[in-house]
Amino acid sequence: MHTSMCLSRFLALLLLIAFPLYIAIRGSASLSDIAFLLSSLSERAEALHIELTSPLAAPSAPISKEVFKTSTKPTKPVRAPESGRKKRYPSLLDGLVHCINSFEQYSFLAEQVLQRKHARYSKQTPAQKAISNNLGYPAHFEKARKGIEVNARFSEKIAQIAREDYHTGAQALEDKEEAEFGVVDLAFGHLSRDWSTQGAKERQAVFPPVLGGLEQHFGGNGRGNKVLVPGSGMGRLASDLADLGYDVTANELDYGSILAYHLLTNHTSSLHQHTLQPFVTKWTHQANPSSRYSALTVPDHWPNKAVKLVEGDFLEMFPEDGEFDAIVTLFFIDISKNVIDFLSNIHRLLKPGGVWINVGPLKWGTHSALQLSAEEVLQLADLLGFDVDHTSRKNIDSLYAEQPETLLKFTYEALSTQRPLQSTFVDKELILRSTFYTRGAHTSEDAHFYITGPMIP
């Protein structure tokens, strides 16, 4: 501050001396020249004063590093400047922006699907068209458009709520052409599986092994125990666990699921409030064409608001070791880029003597660094410090997001038995599940299993 005051006084003195000298030398100077000189000197002096007196000029205090978790109520992002030909919101995640845009453009995207179907229909010969008309085929286009209108109202509501929750403003976040039909289509399938009466059969196949495993591990008294559900999707399993009294944290990276979950949890006032026709653009593998227009309502059960939703990457959002009594993964570990990272993180996050319960296939994608068999996954768990009972197996069959009356079914066949684990390292019971995934005539090995957490020293 002392330095700044001295400099200000020096500049003022310099101006008093330099200005008369300048007038004497430039007697013929115009008034505009003089005004420009005064303005320039004044601006430079002010800028220098601000720079020296600004807090940024002082030595900065150490800044502590903190890890932040997103909650069910999104924080307000900083908006991007309004300049430029294309407005962007760099504080918003690309996945969030892409999902909002895709939900907003659902009607446009679904109409494109119909137009491609109609283009193939139109290429028929007149004789073929006449036969198609006798089958009543053209009526499907009009029925589908009515279903798209139903879905569009629901989809646009999701996008509207997302814009309000994440404070995006009304401007376009992404070009219309960048919207993706698959984002919305997948979300509709997950809604059907998790939050409609139609999905009850699928839930009843895979939820009981999880609930039973937790009950057995905690001796029937799991109330208050901390359970993490990474890859929670639409959140039904996490909600059902919270209904039983567990302290549940859900974690999801996919904003298609997150945005729909926000609508059901925070913007729904009655059961079966929202209607959609999720199969209206799916015309293959059908025994009866009416199944294309099957309507379902969501939610069929109240989402439990006690669930804490952490939005973001499972590998990045949980810095604290030994935070959870149990971790439940349902159709999750095979989406990893490297399954070693997922299992290592699960091991790190579990308390000693905790339990990891996994249900799901090993349907590895092309992005996976390792495409392990069930036995190799269990060997990996051994190597990472889990205590695994390799002898327990039992059968579980489950479909996934099945369309009514479809001729194509995706079946997950689980092999599993249960037996107590006798070990000096772990004082809790362990259950192991292995499974196989079947799709048509092609079979590949996958895994469902329960595994105990870090060994107790």
C-alpha positions as CSV (number, residue, x, y, z in Angstrom):
1,M,0.0,0.0,0.0
2,H,2.9,2.4,0.8
3,T,4.5,1.7,-2.5
4,S,1.2,2.5,-4.3
5,M,0.8,5.9,-2.5
6,C,4.3,6.9,-3.4
7,L,3.9,6.0,-7.0
8,S,0.6,7.9,-7.2
9,R,2.2,11.0,-5.9
10,F,5.1,10.6,-8.3
11,L,2.7,10.4,-11.3
12,A,0.9,13.5,-10.1
13,L,4.1,15.5,-9.8
14,L,5.3,14.3,-13.2
15,L,2.0,15.5,-14.8
16,L,2.3,18.9,-13.2
17,I,5.9,19.3,-14.6
18,A,5.4,17.6,-18.0
19,F,2.1,19.3,-19.0
20,P,3.4,22.9,-19.0
21,L,6.6,21.8,-20.7
22,Y,4.6,20.1,-23.4
23,I,2.4,23.3,-23.9
24,A,5.5,25.4,-24.2
25,I,7.1,23.2,-26.8
26,R,3.9,22.4,-28.7
27,G,2.3,25.8,-28.7
28,S,0.5,25.1,-31.9
29,A,-0.9,21.8,-30.7
30,S,-4.6,21.4,-31.0
31,L,-6.9,21.0,-28.1
32,S,-7.8,17.5,-29.2
33,D,-4.1,16.5,-29.0
34,I,-4.0,17.8,-25.4
35,A,-7.2,16.1,-24.5
36,F,-6.0,12.8,-25.9
37,L,-2.7,13.1,-24.0
38,L,-4.5,13.8,-20.7
39,S,-6.9,10.9,-21.2
40,S,-4.1,8.5,-22.0
41,L,-2.0,9.5,-19.0
42,S,-5.1,9.3,-16.7
43,E,-6.0,5.8,-18.0
44,R,-2.4,4.5,-17.6
45,A,-2.2,5.9,-14.1
46,E,-5.5,4.4,-13.1
47,A,-4.7,1.0,-14.5
48,L,-1.3,0.9,-12.7
49,H,-2.9,1.9,-9.5
50,I,-5.6,-0.8,-9.7
51,E,-2.9,-3.4,-10.5
52,L,-0.8,-2.5,-7.5
53,T,-3.7,-2.3,-5.1
54,S,-5.6,-5.4,-6.3
55,P,-5.6,-8.4,-3.9
56,L,-4.2,-10.4,-6.7
57,A,-1.0,-8.4,-6.5
58,A,-0.4,-9.4,-2.9
59,P,1.1,-12.8,-2.0
60,S,-1.7,-15.4,-2.1
61,A,-2.5,-17.5,1.0
62,P,-2.2,-21.3,0.6
63,I,-5.4,-22.8,-0.8
64,S,-6.6,-26.1,0.7
65,K,-7.5,-28.8,-1.7
66,E,-11.1,-30.2,-1.2
67,V,-13.0,-32.9,-3.0
68,F,-16.6,-31.9,-4.0
69,K,-19.4,-34.4,-4.6
70,T,-22.5,-33.5,-6.7
71,S,-25.8,-34.0,-4.9
72,T,-29.4,-34.5,-6.0
73,K,-29.7,-30.7,-6.2
74,P,-27.2,-29.6,-8.9
75,T,-25.1,-26.6,-8.3
76,K,-25.4,-23.5,-10.5
77,P,-22.7,-23.5,-13.2
78,V,-21.0,-20.3,-14.4
79,R,-22.4,-19.3,-17.8
80,A,-20.2,-18.8,-20.8
81,P,-19.7,-15.4,-22.4
82,E,-22.4,-14.5,-24.9
83,S,-19.9,-13.7,-27.6
84,G,-19.0,-16.0,-30.5
85,R,-21.0,-17.6,-33.2
86,K,-21.8,-20.7,-31.2
87,K,-22.7,-20.4,-27.5
88,R,-21.2,-23.0,-25.2
89,Y,-21.5,-23.7,-21.5
90,P,-18.0,-24.9,-20.6
91,S,-19.0,-25.4,-16.9
92,L,-21.6,-28.0,-18.0
93,L,-20.5,-31.5,-18.7
94,D,-20.6,-32.6,-22.3
95,G,-22.8,-35.6,-21.3
96,L,-25.3,-33.3,-19.6
97,V,-25.5,-31.0,-22.6
98,H,-25.8,-33.8,-25.0
99,C,-28.6,-35.5,-23.0
100,I,-30.6,-32.3,-22.6
101,N,-30.4,-31.6,-26.3
102,S,-31.3,-35.2,-27.2
103,F,-34.4,-35.2,-24.9
104,E,-35.4,-31.8,-26.5
105,Q,-35.0,-33.2,-30.0
106,Y,-36.8,-36.5,-29.4
107,S,-39.7,-35.7,-31.7
108,F,-37.4,-34.7,-34.5
109,L,-35.2,-37.8,-34.0
110,A,-38.1,-40.2,-33.8
111,E,-39.7,-38.7,-36.9
112,Q,-36.5,-39.4,-38.8
113,V,-36.7,-43.1,-37.8
114,L,-40.3,-43.2,-39.1
115,Q,-39.2,-41.5,-42.4
116,R,-36.6,-44.1,-43.0
117,K,-39.2,-46.8,-42.5
118,H,-41.6,-45.0,-44.8
119,A,-38.9,-44.5,-47.5
120,R,-38.3,-48.3,-47.5
121,Y,-42.1,-48.8,-47.8
122,S,-42.4,-46.3,-50.6
123,K,-39.7,-48.1,-52.7
124,Q,-42.1,-51.1,-53.3
125,T,-43.7,-51.7,-56.6
126,P,-47.3,-50.6,-57.0
127,A,-48.4,-54.3,-56.7
128,Q,-46.4,-54.7,-53.5
129,K,-47.9,-51.5,-52.1
130,A,-51.4,-52.7,-52.8
131,I,-50.8,-55.9,-50.9
132,S,-49.2,-53.9,-48.0
133,N,-52.2,-51.6,-48.0
134,N,-54.5,-54.7,-47.7
135,L,-52.4,-55.6,-44.6
136,G,-53.2,-52.2,-43.1
137,Y,-49.4,-51.4,-43.0
138,P,-49.7,-47.6,-43.7
139,A,-51.8,-47.2,-40.5
140,H,-48.7,-48.0,-38.5
141,F,-47.1,-44.7,-39.4
142,E,-50.0,-42.6,-38.1
143,K,-50.3,-44.7,-34.9
144,A,-46.5,-44.4,-34.4
145,R,-46.7,-40.6,-34.8
146,K,-49.4,-40.4,-32.1
147,G,-47.1,-42.4,-29.8
148,I,-44.2,-40.1,-30.6
149,E,-46.3,-37.2,-29.5
150,V,-47.0,-38.9,-26.1
151,N,-43.3,-39.6,-25.7
152,A,-42.3,-36.1,-26.8
153,R,-44.3,-34.5,-24.0
154,F,-42.6,-36.7,-21.4
155,S,-39.1,-36.2,-23.0
156,E,-39.5,-32.4,-23.2
157,K,-40.6,-32.3,-19.6
158,I,-37.4,-34.1,-18.6
159,A,-35.3,-31.5,-20.6
160,Q,-37.2,-28.6,-19.2
161,I,-36.7,-29.7,-15.6
162,A,-33.0,-30.4,-16.3
163,R,-32.6,-26.8,-17.7
164,E,-34.2,-25.5,-14.5
165,D,-32.1,-27.7,-12.1
166,Y,-28.8,-27.0,-13.8
167,H,-29.6,-23.3,-14.6
168,T,-28.7,-23.5,-18.3
169,G,-30.9,-20.7,-19.6
170,A,-33.0,-21.0,-22.7
171,Q,-30.3,-20.8,-25.3
172,A,-29.4,-23.8,-27.4
173,L,-26.7,-25.9,-25.7
174,E,-25.7,-27.9,-28.7
175,D,-26.5,-28.1,-32.4
176,K,-29.8,-29.9,-33.2
177,E,-28.0,-32.3,-35.5
178,E,-25.8,-33.5,-32.6
179,A,-28.8,-34.9,-30.7
180,E,-28.9,-38.7,-30.4
181,F,-32.0,-40.9,-30.6
182,G,-30.3,-43.7,-28.7
183,V,-29.9,-41.6,-25.6
184,V,-33.7,-41.2,-25.2
185,D,-34.5,-44.7,-26.4
186,L,-32.2,-46.2,-23.8
187,A,-33.6,-44.0,-21.0
188,F,-37.1,-45.2,-21.9
189,G,-36.0,-48.8,-21.7
190,H,-34.5,-48.3,-18.3
191,L,-37.6,-46.5,-17.1
192,S,-39.7,-49.5,-18.2
193,R,-37.4,-51.9,-16.3
194,D,-37.0,-49.9,-13.1
195,W,-40.2,-47.9,-12.6
196,S,-43.1,-49.6,-14.3
197,T,-45.3,-52.6,-13.4
198,Q,-44.2,-54.2,-16.7
199,G,-40.6,-54.3,-15.4
200,A,-41.6,-56.1,-12.1
201,K,-40.8,-59.5,-13.5
202,E,-37.3,-58.5,-14.4
203,R,-36.7,-56.8,-11.0
204,Q,-38.0,-59.8,-9.2
205,A,-35.4,-62.0,-10.8
206,V,-32.3,-60.0,-9.9
207,F,-33.2,-57.9,-6.8
208,P,-34.0,-60.7,-4.3
209,P,-30.4,-62.2,-4.6
210,V,-29.0,-58.8,-3.7
211,L,-31.5,-58.1,-0.9
212,G,-31.1,-61.6,0.5
213,G,-27.3,-61.4,0.4
214,L,-27.3,-58.2,2.3
215,E,-29.8,-59.6,4.9
216,Q,-27.6,-62.6,5.4
217,H,-24.4,-60.6,5.7
218,F,-25.8,-58.2,8.3
219,G,-27.7,-60.9,10.1
220,G,-31.1,-59.5,9.3
221,N,-30.3,-56.2,10.9
222,G,-28.8,-54.0,8.1
223,R,-30.6,-50.7,9.2
224,G,-28.2,-47.8,9.1
225,N,-25.4,-49.7,7.4
226,K,-23.8,-47.7,4.5
227,V,-24.4,-49.2,1.1
228,L,-23.0,-47.9,-2.2
229,V,-24.7,-48.7,-5.5
230,P,-22.4,-47.5,-8.3
231,G,-23.9,-47.6,-11.8
232,S,-27.3,-47.1,-10.2
233,G,-29.1,-46.3,-13.4
234,M,-32.6,-45.1,-12.9
235,G,-32.2,-45.8,-9.1
236,R,-34.8,-48.5,-8.4
237,L,-32.5,-50.9,-6.6
238,A,-31.0,-48.1,-4.5
239,S,-34.5,-46.9,-3.6
240,D,-35.7,-50.4,-2.6
241,L,-32.6,-50.7,-0.4
242,A,-33.3,-47.4,1.3
243,D,-36.9,-48.6,1.9
244,L,-35.4,-51.4,4.0
245,G,-33.5,-48.9,6.2
246,Y,-30.0,-49.0,4.6
247,D,-28.1,-45.7,4.4
248,V,-27.8,-45.7,0.6
249,T,-25.6,-43.7,-1.8
250,A,-26.2,-44.1,-5.5
251,N,-23.6,-43.2,-8.1
252,E,-24.3,-42.7,-11.8
253,L,-22.4,-41.1,-14.7
254,D,-25.0,-41.4,-17.4
255,Y,-27.1,-38.2,-17.6
256,G,-29.9,-39.9,-19.5
257,S,-30.6,-41.9,-16.4
258,I,-29.8,-39.0,-14.0
259,L,-32.2,-36.5,-15.7
260,A,-35.1,-39.0,-15.7
261,Y,-34.4,-39.9,-12.1
262,H,-34.6,-36.2,-11.1
263,L,-38.0,-36.0,-12.7
264,L,-39.4,-39.0,-10.9
265,T,-37.8,-38.1,-7.5
266,N,-38.3,-34.3,-7.4
267,H,-41.0,-33.4,-9.9
268,T,-43.7,-36.2,-9.5
269,S,-46.8,-35.7,-7.4
270,S,-48.6,-39.0,-7.9
271,L,-47.9,-42.7,-8.8
272,H,-48.3,-43.6,-12.5
273,Q,-48.3,-39.8,-13.3
274,H,-46.2,-40.1,-16.5
275,T,-47.2,-42.0,-19.6
276,L,-45.0,-43.2,-22.4
277,Q,-44.9,-45.7,-25.3
278,P,-41.2,-46.8,-25.3
279,F,-41.5,-49.3,-28.2
280,V,-43.3,-47.1,-30.7
281,T,-40.4,-47.1,-33.1
282,K,-39.5,-50.8,-32.6
283,W,-41.2,-52.8,-35.3
284,T,-39.1,-56.0,-35.4
285,H,-39.3,-59.3,-33.5
286,Q,-43.0,-58.9,-32.8
287,A,-45.8,-61.6,-32.5
288,N,-48.5,-58.9,-32.5
289,P,-48.2,-55.4,-34.0
290,S,-50.2,-53.9,-31.1
291,S,-47.2,-54.4,-28.8
292,R,-45.5,-51.5,-30.6
293,Y,-48.0,-49.1,-29.0
294,S,-48.0,-50.6,-25.5
295,A,-48.3,-47.7,-23.1
296,L,-46.9,-47.8,-19.6
297,T,-46.9,-45.4,-16.7
298,V,-44.2,-44.4,-14.2
299,P,-43.5,-44.5,-11.4
300,D,-45.2,-47.6,-10.0
301,H,-43.6,-47.0,-6.6
302,W,-42.4,-43.9,-4.8
303,P,-38.7,-43.2,-5.2
304,N,-37.1,-43.0,-1.8
305,K,-35.7,-39.5,-1.4
306,A,-33.3,-40.6,1.4
307,V,-31.0,-42.0,-1.4
308,K,-28.0,-39.7,-1.9
309,L,-27.1,-39.4,-5.5
310,V,-23.5,-38.7,-6.5
311,E,-23.2,-37.7,-10.1
312,G,-19.9,-38.5,-11.8
313,D,-17.3,-41.2,-12.4
314,F,-17.2,-44.0,-9.8
315,L,-13.4,-43.9,-9.9
316,E,-13.2,-40.2,-9.1
317,M,-16.1,-39.3,-6.7
318,F,-15.2,-41.2,-3.5
319,P,-11.9,-40.2,-2.0
320,E,-12.4,-41.7,1.4
321,D,-11.1,-45.2,2.0
322,G,-13.2,-47.8,3.9
323,E,-16.4,-45.7,3.6
324,F,-19.0,-48.4,3.0
325,D,-20.3,-51.5,4.8
326,A,-21.5,-53.0,1.5
327,I,-21.2,-52.3,-2.2
328,V,-23.8,-53.6,-4.7
329,T,-23.1,-53.7,-8.4
330,L,-25.9,-54.6,-10.7
331,F,-25.1,-55.0,-14.4
332,F,-22.1,-52.7,-13.9
333,I,-18.6,-54.1,-13.8
334,D,-18.5,-55.0,-17.5
335,I,-18.9,-51.4,-18.5
336,S,-15.4,-50.6,-17.2
337,K,-12.5,-49.6,-19.4
338,N,-10.4,-51.8,-17.1
339,V,-12.1,-54.1,-14.6
340,I,-8.9,-54.0,-12.5
341,D,-9.7,-50.3,-11.7
342,F,-13.3,-51.1,-10.8
343,L,-12.5,-54.0,-8.5
344,S,-9.6,-52.2,-6.9
345,N,-11.8,-49.2,-6.1
346,I,-14.5,-51.4,-4.7
347,H,-11.9,-53.1,-2.4
348,R,-10.6,-49.7,-1.3
349,L,-14.0,-48.3,-0.5
350,L,-15.2,-51.3,1.6
351,K,-14.7,-51.4,5.3
352,P,-12.8,-54.5,6.6
353,G,-15.3,-57.3,6.7
354,G,-17.7,-55.6,4.4
355,V,-19.3,-57.3,1.5
356,W,-19.4,-56.8,-2.3
357,I,-22.5,-58.2,-4.1
358,N,-22.4,-58.4,-7.8
359,V,-25.2,-59.4,-10.2
360,G,-24.8,-59.1,-13.9
361,P,-23.2,-60.3,-17.1
362,L,-19.7,-60.0,-18.4
363,K,-20.8,-58.5,-21.7
364,W,-17.5,-56.7,-22.2
365,G,-17.5,-53.9,-24.8
366,T,-14.8,-53.2,-27.3
367,H,-13.5,-50.4,-25.1
368,S,-12.6,-52.9,-22.3
369,A,-8.9,-53.5,-21.9
370,L,-9.6,-56.9,-20.4
371,Q,-12.4,-59.2,-21.4
372,L,-12.3,-61.7,-18.5
373,S,-14.2,-64.9,-18.0
374,A,-16.0,-65.5,-14.7
375,E,-13.2,-67.5,-13.3
376,E,-10.7,-64.9,-14.2
377,V,-12.8,-62.2,-12.5
378,L,-12.7,-64.3,-9.3
379,Q,-9.0,-64.8,-9.6
380,L,-8.6,-61.1,-10.0
381,A,-10.6,-60.6,-6.8
382,D,-8.3,-63.0,-5.0
383,L,-5.2,-61.1,-6.2
384,L,-6.7,-57.7,-5.1
385,G,-7.2,-59.0,-1.5
386,F,-10.9,-60.1,-1.5
387,D,-11.6,-63.4,0.2
388,V,-13.6,-65.5,-2.3
389,D,-15.5,-68.8,-1.8
390,H,-15.2,-70.4,-5.2
391,T,-17.6,-73.2,-4.5
392,S,-21.0,-71.6,-4.2
393,R,-23.3,-71.5,-7.2
394,K,-27.0,-71.2,-8.1
395,N,-29.2,-70.6,-11.2
396,I,-30.8,-67.2,-11.9
397,D,-32.6,-66.4,-15.1
398,S,-33.3,-62.7,-16.0
399,L,-34.5,-60.8,-19.1
400,Y,-33.5,-57.2,-19.7
401,A,-35.8,-54.4,-20.8
402,E,-38.1,-56.9,-22.6
403,Q,-40.7,-55.6,-25.1
404,P,-44.1,-57.1,-24.7
405,E,-44.8,-60.1,-26.9
406,T,-41.4,-59.9,-28.5
407,L,-40.0,-62.9,-30.3
408,L,-36.4,-62.0,-29.3
409,K,-35.4,-62.4,-25.6
410,F,-32.1,-61.6,-24.0
411,T,-31.7,-64.1,-21.2
412,Y,-29.1,-64.0,-18.4
413,E,-28.6,-67.4,-16.8
414,A,-26.9,-67.4,-13.4
415,L,-25.3,-70.3,-11.7
416,S,-25.1,-70.0,-7.9
417,T,-25.2,-71.8,-4.6
418,Q,-24.8,-70.5,-1.0
419,R,-22.6,-71.8,1.8
420,P,-21.0,-70.2,4.9
421,L,-17.5,-69.0,4.5
422,Q,-15.1,-70.4,7.2
423,S,-12.1,-68.1,7.4
424,T,-9.8,-66.6,10.0
425,F,-9.7,-63.4,8.0
426,V,-13.4,-62.7,7.5
427,D,-16.1,-63.0,10.1
428,K,-19.0,-62.6,7.7
429,E,-20.6,-65.1,5.4
430,L,-19.8,-65.0,1.7
431,I,-21.9,-66.1,-1.3
432,L,-20.5,-66.5,-4.8
433,R,-22.4,-66.3,-8.0
434,S,-21.3,-67.2,-11.5
435,T,-23.5,-66.8,-14.6
436,F,-23.6,-67.2,-18.4
437,Y,-25.1,-64.7,-20.8
438,T,-27.1,-66.1,-23.7
439,R,-28.1,-64.3,-26.8
440,G,-29.7,-66.4,-29.6
441,A,-27.3,-69.2,-30.4
442,H,-24.2,-67.4,-29.1
443,T,-23.1,-67.9,-25.5
444,S,-20.3,-66.2,-23.6
445,E,-19.3,-66.5,-20.0
446,D,-20.4,-63.8,-17.5
447,A,-20.6,-63.5,-13.7
448,H,-22.9,-62.9,-10.8
449,F,-21.3,-63.3,-7.4
450,Y,-21.0,-62.1,-3.8
451,I,-17.6,-61.3,-2.5
452,T,-16.4,-60.2,1.0
453,G,-14.5,-57.0,1.4
454,P,-10.9,-56.3,2.5
455,M,-9.4,-59.0,4.8
456,I,-9.4,-58.1,8.5
457,P,-5.7,-58.0,9.6
